[in-house]
Amino acid sequence: MALPQPPPPPPAGARDPVTPEHWASGPPSQAQPLLRQEAKEEEEGEETGVQGAWGTGTAEQRRRGWGEAAESAAAEEGQAEVGGAAAAGSGSPAGGAGGGRGGWRRILAWLQRQQPQCCPCAAPLPRSAAHCCHGGTKMAALAYNLGKREINHYFSVRSAKVLALVAVLLLAACHLASRRYRGNDSCEYLLSSGRFLGEKVWQPHSCMMHKYKISEAKNCLVDKHIAFIGDSRIRQLFYSFVKIINPQFKEEGNKHENIPFEDKTASVKVDFLWHPEVNGSMKQCIKVWTEDSIAKPHVIVAGAATWSIKIHNGSSEALSQYKMNITSIAPLLEKLAKTSDVYWVLQDPVYEDLLSENRKMITNEKIDAYNEAAVSILNSSTRNSKSNVKMFSVSKLIAQETIMESLDGLHLPESSRETSAMILMNVYCNKILKPVDGSCCQPRPPLTLIQKLAACFFTLCIIGYLIFYIIHRNAHRKNKPCTDLESGEEKKNIINTPVSSLEILLQSFCKLGLIMAYFYMCDRANLFMKENKFYTHSSFFIPIIYILVLGVFYNENTKETKVLNREQTDEWKGWMQLVILIYHISGASTFLPVYMHIRVLVAAYLFQTGYGHFSYFWIKGDFGIHRVCQGAFEKIFSLWPLSKCFELKGNVYEWWFRWRLDRYVVFHGMLFAFIYLALQKRQILSEGKGEPLFSNKISNFLLFISVVSFLTYSIWASSCKNKAECNELHPSVSVVQILAFILIRNIPGYARSVYSSFFAWFGKISLELFICQYHIWLAADTRGILVLIPGNPMLNIIVSTFIFVCVAHEISQITNDLAQIIIPKDNSSLLKRLACIAAFFCGLLILSSIQDKSKH
């Protein structure tokens, strides 16, 4: 079909032919038929796909392609060739931009000249005015589509992945340099730095702190002796520490004397020794421990200063005496620290306004002076090496935030003492029990045998691919065009070298090896930091609003209008996966209504699995081994024993818990597929474009029932008392909201005819997003957050999410490439490869068993 040409430019001094004056030059009787004819042609173009007022093709094609608009603009400027014009109308992200910024400006210039405006004749001609304004709406829609294409042109998936790779390299280099400069001991961060998340959740710098339960504490401290020595503040810390082991332990008895505690079931002994001043009495106690190896505690927590300030009325002589006394006990503490864990607790600040009259001399200025003296002397007690006595200075930071809640201005509130005691527990027990969400003070786990073999395999693949690349590049140089000396023209040797399957295989494994290296850096090596999560309503619902706006912005017409068509299911998986990701990173599992709705989304994934596979086998009748292998290939890397490469603590309970929650929903999906296919076969459903699924009465009735059911489930989920009660009913009632959503989404014809391309894009990589989040986005099995940029939580989330999505998309492409090579359609070849894969798995199984036996 011939493309319409733009009008010639007007001569100098002439009016623009599309100005309102030109439209109103004739009488109204002539203007009205012209406008009506233009509108009629436009309406005919909408239905038939012929040329209308806004170009050739159907309305959908014009919304997607910008057909003649880009071509005419480029032709009018004389700067575009036929190929560029075709690209502009092809619907591709690159072509839609009109060839870059120049194309953008040319199209806008053409639009300004062609834009219909509401003309002066609108008052006497309301119908023509309606047509004019209708054209303005069209232009707004076209500009909307052009804006999307401009974004797609300058930010492609390929450029995003290159940017993500550069970001990973820069971040890794920065973290390596920081580790070398500041040290690699996360215990120092735990003991000296951190911040509050909210009011009561303490977040150490760069690592995660585990909250120990009674059984875990007893298991860690079995046959251990812990001693607290100091004043009333150390006594408070002693009580909080003991309550982790035995919450029923009461603070009673004479406070100015020794207090023992013993748990005979775990053989744990914790003592408090009353020594309120750093003097000869404290020195003698410590000296006994250095001489008697049997009575020496495994952990010693000491500290004192406020009594010295109080008794001596804050005199400078008392500070000098404190320095002399602590200098005399420093060698003894250093000697103990060689075989025991010794912590010196720095003095917390006071709230001077609440201090009683007999404590008014205890000021923060004097406390700072005593702390400086203790740090200076204890850190210089050893020559040419770092002191083994650890400074417990984090309690100062905690007290600065909470001392205002103190009852007397001197002693900390109970919540602050519990935080300090839990930090002590993490410092000592994390390296023993190695909890998943306790990354502080944990050494980097050694490489397993399987990980070493995987590294060798990927290294060989990278070397092999480089060899193929060099050979291919040399061959390309030989086939480079040469110039004929006589004619001066280039002679091109056109040789299309096919890419071998081996080269594709090596390239895929090369990419996968680099990705696995990043997985290891994030999930196993202590290169990047990890932090705990803290839930607030805004941290969950604000991102939900953001993605909802983006999902509405990127919408297109579906290729087909059947129930749960491909675009719609991709959209469904996409927005569900995004909501689940936000749920995980925000820690929203602590909010029960959100938790229950997320459980429905997880069930909906399994519902789709049952629906999709049942529909495929029912319609296609394809029960061959090739189809089964294609479905299994995507999930094979998450199965044991391959999962042993990155497994930290496998547990059968987790599998059992997940199975019990969603044990019926797959069958619900299969049953829904059967009913839908049966209704479709009997032609009961109306699945045409814009048509309701049933008759108007039935459709309205089902829509009403669906909305009521959807809201009823939400009300029930919000009124649950606890997770155990909700989880018990969830397997039976989750299908109610799933079916309600399907009917609401598919009964109206207009809703079934459109979908969000933004959500559908994420839906196509939903499996990769789900798997990758545990390793390169979250931390500690979703209990924490990966920190690539410390000190800026918002920027860290943006950067880590960008890299995470790029990696998931690349893994999806690698999986597709490997599936095409490894899983042939020929059954005999497929069986041979399956035998090789089985042998490979057996080898991994044997190696894994050897590794486990060597550990035990």
Buried (B, 14 or more C-beta within 10 A) or exposed (E): EEBEEBEEEBEEEEEEEBBBEBBBEEEEEEBBEEBEEBBEBBEBBBEEBEBBBBBBBBBBBBBBBBBBBBBBBBBBBEEBEEEBBEBBBBBBBBBBBBBEEBBBEBBBEBBEBBBBBBBEBBEEBEEBBBBBBEBEEBBEBBEEBBEBBBEBBEEEBEEBBEBBBEBBEEBBEEBEEBEEEEEEEBBBBBBBBBBBBEEEBBBBBBBBBBBBEBEBBBBBBEEBBBBBBBBBBBBBBBBBBBBBBBEEBEBEEEEEEEBEBEBEEBEBBBBBBBBBBBBEEBBEBBBEBBEEEEEBBBBBBBBBBBBBBBEBEBBEEBBEBBBEBBBBBBEBBBBBBEEBBBBBBBBBBBBBEBBEEEBEBBBBEBBBBBBEBBBEBBBEBBEEEEBBBBBBBBBBBBBEBBBEEBEEBBBBBBBBBBBBBBBBBBBBBBBBBBBBBBBBBBEEEEEBBBBEBBBEEBEEBBEBBEEBBEEEEEEEEEEEEEEEEEEEEEEEEEEEEEEEEEBBBBBBBBBBBBBBBBBBBBBBBBBBBBBBBBBBEEBBBEBBEEBBEEBEEBBBBBEEBBBBBBBBBBBBBBBBBBBBBBBBBBBBBEBBBBBBBBBBBBBBBBBBBBBBBBBBBEEEEEEEEEBEBBEEBBEEBEEEBBEBBBEEEEEEEEEEEEEEBBEBBBBBBBBBBBEBBEBBEEEEBEBEEEBBBBEEEEBBEBBEEBEEBBEBBBEBBEEBEEBEEBBEEBBEBBBBBBBBBBBBBBBBBEBBBBBBBBBBBBBBBBBBBBBBBBBBBBBBEBBBBBBBBBEEBEEBBEBBBBBBBBBBBBBBBBBEBBEBEBBBEEEEEBEEBBEEBEEEBEEBEEBBEEBEEEEE
